[in-house]
Amino acid sequence: MSIKISSTFDAGNIEVVNAENPADVQLKIRKDTNSDFLQWFYFRLQDVKDQSLKLNLLNAGDAAYTDGWDNYQARASYDRETWFQIPTTYDGSTLSLELTAEHDSVYIAYFSPFSYEQHLDLVNSAQLSPKCTLECIGHTTQGRPIDFLRIGDGDKSKKKLWVIARQHPGETMAEWFMLGLIDRLLDEEDASSLSLLKKANLYLVPNMNIDGSILGNLRVNANGINYNREWAEPSIENSPEVYYTKEKMRETGVDFVLDVHGDEGLPYCFLSGIEGIPSFNEKLSRLTDSFITNWMAFNPDMQNDHGYPQNESGKANLQIGSKNLGEEFHCLSQTLEMPFKQNDNIPDTELGWSSERSIKLGESLVPTMLSIVEDL
């Protein structure tokens, strides 16, 4: 019985070159829509029980971030709930995945997927709380609603805390993070959440790139646009999520922004800050230091020894979301990066960095924001 391979589902991405030999299944990652980026993959194998499989992604050397393959392990799942690592090697051009299947059907992905159905469950479940309102603030280029959540009472005298996620659709850990954050904010028995909401309102966009997520893209929307380079001049035509989110920010005001991402190469959780924006000052420097120091105390998955180089003074790229917003609103604005690989400081040999760890990190943002909210 021949192997069957499919990816015609939400976020699916693979091209089959040759699947006749289980020990040498030849595949290619499909490029992002209207773009040359490629890295995200997600597909299903059927009729594979007890077979020893070697899956060769022939064009991995053309990926957007080839250093992402070093010490990386792909994820597999039989039920699309528990995703575990499988042996993965990279020879400079081909990424090879190995698995002896325990069941007839198995899914393989770059990281634990977060589907559009899961997104809809997340936002519609959240709105059931009396603390939360769900609003459509516009539509994507393919006509889907842009979901916006406000958690709190809307009192304009309170601090305005914004968290946005998944500008890059293949960085699915970002929406797992949002799941953890939202669930904790709405927990009626959580003292940190109750205390935070006495002082602040939360404004959330759990998925900034719905179309790209459904299309199985790593980095761009349906038009081939990288949203995290659109913040200086967003347009309804090309980057509506950025346009409408920024308009909503101007309507509500902003005292804090966290933009949640994943990083292909670095095996750590870290923040990328706004030290290079023209208006960076002593207050923002103190807030930056307090924010990361406190977060590391609440969740040791955070660290500040490894990350991106800081921009020189006045040299920040103001097209990038967190930097643009920090400059416009003169507020603490940070980009969070989580790994596709491990957190090398606290590794998990079976799961790697996982959806579960991403959820826990999202939960830990609540006491971290509480610890600085009065100083914003």
C-alpha positions in Angstrom: 0.0 0.0 0.0 1.5 3.3 -1.1 2.0 6.3 1.2 -0.5 9.1 0.9 0.6 12.6 1.6 -1.7 15.6 1.8 -1.6 19.3 2.8 -4.9 20.6 1.5 -6.1 21.8 4.9 -5.8 24.9 7.1 -2.1 26.0 7.2 -1.0 23.0 5.1 2.2 23.3 3.1 4.2 20.7 1.2 4.9 19.6 -2.4 5.4 15.9 -3.1 8.2 15.1 -5.5 8.4 11.3 -5.0 6.7 9.2 -2.3 7.3 5.7 -3.7 10.0 4.7 -1.3 9.3 5.1 2.4 13.0 5.3 3.1 13.4 8.2 0.7 10.2 10.3 0.5 11.2 13.4 -1.5 9.3 16.6 -0.7 9.6 20.4 -1.2 8.4 23.3 0.9 6.0 25.5 -1.0 6.9 29.2 -1.1 4.8 31.7 0.7 2.0 33.2 -1.3 3.3 35.9 -3.8 6.7 35.7 -2.1 10.0 33.9 -2.1 10.0 33.2 1.6 9.8 29.5 2.5 10.3 27.6 5.8 6.9 26.6 7.3 5.7 23.1 6.5 2.7 21.1 7.7 1.4 17.9 6.1 -0.3 14.6 6.7 1.0 11.0 6.0 -1.5 8.1 5.7 -1.1 4.3 5.4 2.2 4.5 7.3 1.7 2.3 10.4 4.9 0.4 11.4 6.8 1.9 8.5 10.3 3.4 9.0 10.1 6.8 7.2 12.7 9.2 6.0 11.3 12.4 4.7 13.7 14.6 2.7 12.8 18.2 2.3 14.9 18.8 -0.8 14.8 22.6 -0.9 15.5 23.4 2.7 18.7 25.1 1.6 16.5 27.8 0.0 14.7 28.6 3.2 14.5 32.1 4.5 16.5 31.3 7.6 18.8 28.3 7.0 20.4 28.7 10.4 17.0 27.7 11.7 17.8 24.1 10.6 20.9 23.7 12.8 20.0 21.7 15.9 16.4 21.8 14.9 13.9 18.9 15.3 10.6 18.8 13.4 7.3 18.1 15.2 5.0 15.1 14.7 1.5 14.3 16.1 -1.0 11.5 15.8 -3.9 13.5 17.3 -2.9 17.1 16.5 -2.9 17.8 20.2 0.4 16.4 21.4 3.3 17.4 19.2 6.7 15.7 19.8 10.1 16.1 18.3 11.4 13.6 15.7 15.1 13.1 14.6 16.0 15.8 12.1 19.3 16.5 10.3 20.4 19.1 7.8 23.3 18.6 5.4 23.4 22.1 4.0 20.7 21.6 1.3 18.3 18.9 2.5 16.4 18.6 5.7 15.8 15.0 6.6 13.2 13.8 9.1 13.0 10.3 10.4 10.1 8.5 12.1 8.7 5.0 12.6 5.0 5.5 12.6 3.0 3.9 15.4 -0.4 4.6 13.7 -1.9 4.8 10.2 -1.9 8.6 10.1 0.6 11.1 11.3 1.0 14.8 10.9 4.4 16.6 10.5 4.9 20.3 11.1 7.6 22.9 11.5 6.0 23.8 14.9 2.7 23.0 16.7 0.0 24.5 14.4 -2.7 26.9 15.7 -5.6 26.7 13.2 -8.2 29.2 12.2 -10.8 27.1 14.0 -8.7 27.3 17.2 -8.4 31.0 16.7 -12.2 31.3 16.4 -12.7 29.2 19.5 -10.2 31.4 21.4 -11.9 34.8 20.6 -15.5 33.6 20.8 -14.9 31.8 24.1 -13.2 35.0 25.5 -16.2 37.1 24.7 -18.4 35.0 27.0 -16.6 36.7 29.9 -18.3 39.9 31.1 -14.9 41.5 31.2 -14.3 41.0 27.5 -15.7 42.4 24.3 -14.9 41.1 20.8 -14.9 43.5 17.9 -14.2 43.3 14.1 -12.0 46.3 13.4 -11.7 45.6 9.7 -11.2 42.9 7.2 -8.1 41.1 5.7 -7.2 41.3 2.1 -9.2 38.0 1.6 -12.2 39.4 3.4 -11.9 37.8 6.8 -12.7 39.7 10.0 -9.8 41.2 12.0 -10.6 40.1 15.6 -9.9 42.5 18.4 -10.4 41.9 22.1 -10.8 44.4 24.9 -10.4 43.0 28.4 -11.4 45.4 31.1 -14.1 48.1 31.8 -12.9 50.6 29.2 -12.2 53.3 31.9 -10.1 55.8 29.9 -8.2 56.9 33.1 -6.6 53.4 33.3 -3.4 52.4 31.6 -3.8 51.0 28.1 -1.8 47.8 27.5 -1.6 46.4 24.0 -0.5 42.9 23.0 -0.5 41.8 19.3 0.7 38.5 17.9 1.5 36.5 14.8 2.3 39.2 12.3 4.3 36.4 10.8 1.8 33.6 10.4 4.2 30.6 10.6 5.2 31.8 14.1 2.4 29.8 15.7 3.9 29.9 19.2 2.8 33.5 19.3 -0.9 32.6 19.3 -0.4 29.8 21.8 1.1 32.5 24.0 -2.0 34.6 23.5 -4.2 31.7 24.6 -2.3 31.5 27.9 -2.5 35.3 28.4 -6.2 35.6 27.6 -7.2 32.6 29.8 -5.3 34.0 32.7 -6.7 37.6 32.3 -10.2 36.2 32.4 -9.6 33.9 35.4 -11.9 35.2 38.2 -9.8 33.5 40.8 -6.5 34.9 39.7 -5.3 37.7 42.0 -2.7 39.0 39.6 -5.3 39.4 36.8 -7.9 40.9 39.1 -5.3 43.4 40.3 -4.0 44.3 36.8 -7.5 45.0 35.5 -8.1 47.4 38.4 -5.3 49.5 37.0 -5.4 48.8 33.2 -7.4 47.8 30.2 -5.9 45.2 27.8 -6.2 45.5 24.1 -5.4 42.3 22.1 -5.1 41.2 18.5 -4.4 37.4 18.9 -3.6 36.9 15.2 -2.5 39.8 13.0 -2.2 37.7 9.8 -5.2 35.3 9.5 -4.9 34.9 5.7 -1.2 34.0 5.8 -2.0 31.6 8.6 -4.6 29.7 6.6 -2.5 29.7 3.5 0.4 28.0 5.2 2.9 30.9 4.9 5.9 31.6 7.1 6.1 35.3 6.9 3.7 37.2 4.6 0.0 37.7 4.0 -2.0 36.8 0.8 -0.4 39.7 -1.1 3.1 38.7 -0.2 3.5 41.5 2.4 5.7 41.2 5.5 3.6 43.0 8.1 6.4 43.8 10.4 7.9 46.2 7.9 4.6 48.0 7.2 4.1 50.1 10.4 5.4 53.4 9.0 2.9 53.5 6.2 0.3 50.7 6.4 -2.4 50.6 3.7 -5.9 49.1 3.6 -5.0 47.5 0.3 -1.8 45.7 1.3 -1.6 45.6 5.1 -5.1 46.1 6.5 -4.4 44.4 9.8 -1.6 46.8 10.5 -3.7 49.8 9.3 -6.7 49.1 11.3 -4.8 48.1 14.4 -2.8 51.3 14.4 -6.0 53.3 13.9 -7.5 51.5 16.9 -4.4 52.3 18.9 -4.7 56.0 18.1 -8.4 55.8 19.3 -7.6 54.1 22.6 -4.2 55.4 23.4 -1.2 53.2 24.2 1.0 53.0 27.4 2.6 49.6 26.6 2.9 47.3 23.6 4.2 43.8 23.3 4.5 42.3 19.8 4.8 38.5 20.0 6.9 36.5 17.6 9.0 33.4 17.1 12.6 33.2 16.0 13.9 30.5 13.7 17.5 30.6 14.7 18.1 31.4 18.4 17.2 28.7 20.9 16.0 31.1 23.6 13.2 33.4 24.7 14.2 37.0 24.5 13.0 40.6 24.0 14.1 43.0 21.3 13.7 46.6 22.5 13.5 50.2 21.4 16.9 51.5 22.5 17.5 52.9 19.0 14.3 55.0 18.6 14.9 58.8 18.5 12.7 59.4 21.6 14.3 56.7 23.8 15.1 58.3 27.2 16.0 57.5 30.8 12.4 56.6 31.8 12.1 54.1 28.9 15.5 52.7 29.8 14.4 52.1 33.4 11.1 50.5 32.3 12.9 48.2 29.8 15.3 47.0 32.5 12.5 46.5 35.0 10.3 44.6 32.5 12.8 42.0 31.5 14.2 41.6 35.1 10.8 41.1 36.5 9.7 38.7 33.8 12.8 36.5 34.3 11.8 36.3 38.0 8.3 35.3 37.2 9.2 32.8 34.4 12.9 31.7 34.0 12.2 30.7 30.4 12.9 34.4 29.8 16.5 35.5 29.7 18.6 38.5 28.5 22.0 37.0 27.7 21.1 36.0 24.1 19.2 38.0 21.6 19.4 40.5 18.8 22.1 43.3 18.9 20.7 46.6 20.2 20.2 49.4 17.7 22.5 52.3 18.1 20.9 55.5 19.3 18.6 57.0 16.6 19.2 54.0 14.2 16.1 51.9 14.8 14.1 50.9 11.8 10.8 52.6 12.4 9.0 50.4 9.8 9.1 47.6 12.4 6.1 47.4 14.7 7.4 47.7 18.2 9.9 50.4 17.3 7.4 52.4 15.3 4.8 52.3 18.1 7.4 53.1 20.8 8.3 56.2 18.9 4.7 57.3 18.0 3.3 56.7 21.5 6.4 57.4 23.6 5.7 54.2 25.5 7.4 51.0 26.5 7.2 48.8 23.4 8.9 45.4 23.0 9.1 42.5 20.6 9.0 39.1 22.2 10.8 36.2 20.4 10.3 32.5 21.3 12.2 29.6 19.7 11.2 27.1 17.1 13.9 24.8 18.6 14.6 24.4 22.3 15.0 26.9 25.1 18.6 25.7 25.5 18.6 27.1 29.1 15.8 24.7 30.2 15.5 22.1 27.4 12.7 19.5 27.0 14.2 16.5 25.1 10.8 15.2 24.1 8.8 18.3 23.1 11.4 21.0 22.6 10.0 24.5 22.9 6.3 23.7 22.8 2.8 25.1 22.7 2.5 24.2 26.4 5.6 26.3 27.3 4.3 29.1 25.0 1.0 29.1 27.0 2.8 29.2 30.3 5.0 32.2 29.1 1.8 34.0 28.1 0.3 33.4 31.5 3.4 34.8 33.1 3.1 38.1 31.3 0.2 39.0 33.6 2.2 39.5 36.9 5.0 41.0 34.8 2.7 43.7 33.5 1.3 44.2 37.0 4.8 44.8 38.4 5.4 47.8 36.1 1.9 49.1 35.3 2.0 52.0 37.7 5.3 53.2 36.3 4.2 53.3 32.7 
